[in-house]
Amino acid sequence: MSKKEQEIIVIGGGFGGLSAAIRLASAGHKVTLYDKRDKLGGRGYQYEVDGFKFDGGPTVITAPYMFDELFALGGKKREDYFDLIPLDPFYRIFNENGEAYNYYRDIEQAKNEVGKFSQRDVAGFERFVKSTVEVFKRFHPYTEKPFLKFRDPLLVGGNPFDSPSIFGLIIQFEKEWGVHYAKGGTGAIVAALGRLFEELGGNLQMNTEVSEILIENGRAAGVRLDDGHEHRCDKVVSNPDVAFTYKNMLSAKNRTKKVDLY
């Protein structure tokens, strides 16, 4: 192992864990990813029942360029691994009478749909969409950076009384890059990312649960598996929620906050 190359363990094979593992592997590090389930996906896990497939989490993609970037890091093309199908209308909503509202990417088509239900609301809808442009310009940069400080804006989990307009980001994400469906569902994306990771030299360990992140001299030094085995490394990346990681994967002596109270 060269001086710059590090041995890194990633916990959890959801979109975040896989993305981190791919980036680290493409940078030349030796990466092992542990996941407690039988296959990758995390919240994007795909269930198969009687020959049918069901996405357990997200179903559509509004920022396809992020996946293109991951494959480009490995010298690959995303379209060689899975197909993204653009949707228009983006989605269809039914009211209690079974009447459908189609949400189109084109603003004029979208306004016409609003007009089918209420002509007086068309102008308000147009003002709303225009207002989300400024929200997008202001907050979009934060969607591509880590939230390392308490004061950083949050897309999900923010106080609705302080920052409700931040959800306007979604409107412009859809307008900017469209809404896409992966042929084969979310599972096709997850499988493609797993394949890319292994092609980059990554080591996938499924059905393997990490019970504790080992801390030495104030830094992560490895993990202990559910079966008691310990594996040392230079860095640990934990994809589970921060609160879960902190409360359940660090021993009490290594927790500096009284999270057990919450």
N, C-alpha and C positions, 0 to 999 in steps of 0.2 A: 504494500500500500504506500503510495507516494505521500509526501508531507502534506500536500493540499487535500488529498483524498481522505474522507472521514467515513467511519462506520456509523450509520444512522438507522434508528428504528422508528418506524411509523406505526402508530396504533390506530386501527380503524380504516376500513376500505370503502368509505363513502366518497362522494365527489371531492371533498376537501382533502381527505387523506391520500386518495389516488393522485390528485393534482400535485400535492406536495411531494409525493414519492417520485413522480415522473420528473418534476423539476430538479429534484436532488440527484436522481440517477443520470439525467441528461447532463448535469454539471460534473459528472465523473465520480460521484460518491458511491460507496457500497451500501445499498439500501435494502432493508428487510421490512416487509409490511405484515403485521399480524392482525387477523380479524377473527372474531369468535364465531362467526356464522359460517355456513357451508359454502357460501359464495359471496362475491363482492356486492356493494351497493349501499350499505348503510340505510339511510332513509330513502334511498333510491333503489332499494331491494326489489327485485321482480319475482312475483310468486307465479308458480305454474300449477294449474289445477285441471285435470282431465283434458290435457292438451291445449288449454287456454292460458294466456299470459296476462298478468295483472300488475301494473306498475303500482308499487306501494307508496310512492312519494311523488316527486315532480313528474309532470307528463309532457310539458312543452319547454322549449328552449327559446329564450329571448336575447341571448348574447352569444351567438354561434362563434364569433371571432375568438372567444376565450378557448374553445376547444381546438380551433385551428392553430392557435398559438402553441398549445401543448404538444400537438403532433409535429409542428414545425421545429420545436426544440429538439426533438428526436430525429430530425431530418426526414420526417414522413409527411404525407398528406392525409388530412382527416378523411377526405372522401374515399380513400382507399380502404378505410376501416368501417365506416358506417355512413348511411345516407340520411341527410336532413331534408325533410319535405316542407316547403313553405306553405303556410295555411292562410287562406283569405276567403271568407271572413276568419278572423282570429278565433272567435268562439260564438256560440249561439246560446242565448238565454231565453227561457220560457217563463211567462207569468202564470198566474193561477188559472187563466183561461186557456192555456196552451198556445198562446200567441208568441211568436218568436221574434226576438230582437237580434239581428246579426251585426256584430261589431267588426266593421271593415277597417283596413289600414288607410284607405283613401278617406280623407275628411269629408268630402262631399257625399260619398256613399253613407258614411256614418251619420251625417246630419239628416239625410233622407230617412234613415231608419228611425232616428229620434222623432222626426216629423210624423211618422206613421202613427205614433202614440200620442204626441202632443206637439203641435206646431209652435206653441208659445215657449216651449223649452229649448228649441233649436238654438236660439241666440245664446242662451245660458250655457248650453253644451259647448258651443264654439269658444266662448270666453274661457270656460274651464280648461279645454284642451290647450289653448294658447298660454294660459297661466302655468301649465306644467312645463313649458319650454324653459322658463327661467329657473324653475326648481331643478330640472335636469342639468342645466349648465352649472348650477351651484353645487349640487350634491353628487353628480356622477363620478367625479374624481375620487370620492371617498369609497365608492364601490370596488375600487381596484387597489385599495391599500388596507393593511391590517389595522384593526381597532386596538391600539396599544395603550391608549389613554382614556380615562373615564369620560372626558369631555368630547371625545370623538363622536360625530353623528352616527346614529344607528338606523339601518333600513327597517329591520324588524326588531321590535322590543323597545322602541323609543316611546316616550311619554306622549300619548295621543293628544293631550291638552297643550303640549309645548311644540310638537312638530308633526302635526297631521299631514301637512302638505308634502312631506318627504315621499309619501307613497305615490305622488305624482310622477316619480321616477319611472315607475312601471309603465305608465302611459307612453312616455317618450322612448323608453327602451323598445317597446313594441313598434312605435312609429319609425325609429331609427334603423333597427335591424330585422324587424318582422318577428313573427311567431312561427316556430318550426316544430315539427314532430319528427322524431327519429324513427325510421323504418325498423320495426321490431320492438319499439318501445324504449323506455329508459334503460332496460336491460341490455339493449344493443350498444348503448353508449358506454355503460359500465364495463361490459365485456371487452370492448375495443380499448378502453383505457388500461384494463388489466393486461391485455395482450401487448400493448405498447410498453408498459412498465417492464414486463418480462423480457421483451426484445432489447430493452436498454440495460439488461443485466440484473434487473430487480428480482428479489426473492420473495415470493408470495407464500405465506403460511396461513392457511385457512383452518377453521375449527380449532383455533388456538387463542385462548383468552388471556389477556394481560391483567393480572390482579393488582400489580403495584409498579409504580415508577420508582426506581432506586435512586436515592439522593446521596451524594458524597461530597463533602466540602461545599455544600450549598448549591450544587449543580446536578442535573440529571446524569447518571452514569450507567444506566441500563434499565432492564425490566425484569420483574419476576412473573412467570407464567402461573396460570391456575394450577398446574400440576407440580409447582414448586421449583421448576428449573429457572435458573437465572442466566441472563444474557447481557453481557457488557457492551457498551457502545460509546461513541463520542457525543452523540446528540440524540434526543428523543423528541419526536413530533407526535402530539396527541390530538386526534381528530374528534373524539367525543366532546360534548359541550364542556366549556371551561369549568362551570360549577360542578359538573359530575366528575371531571378529572381531578379537580382540587379536593373535593370532599371524599371521593371513593378510591382514588388511585395514588394518593400520597398518604404515608403513615401519619398518625397524629403528631408525632414529634417534628415532622417536616412542614406542617401547616402553620403559617404565621397569622392566619385570621381565624376567628372563632366561627367558622362556617357551620359547625354542628348545630348552631342555634337557629339556623334557617331551614 
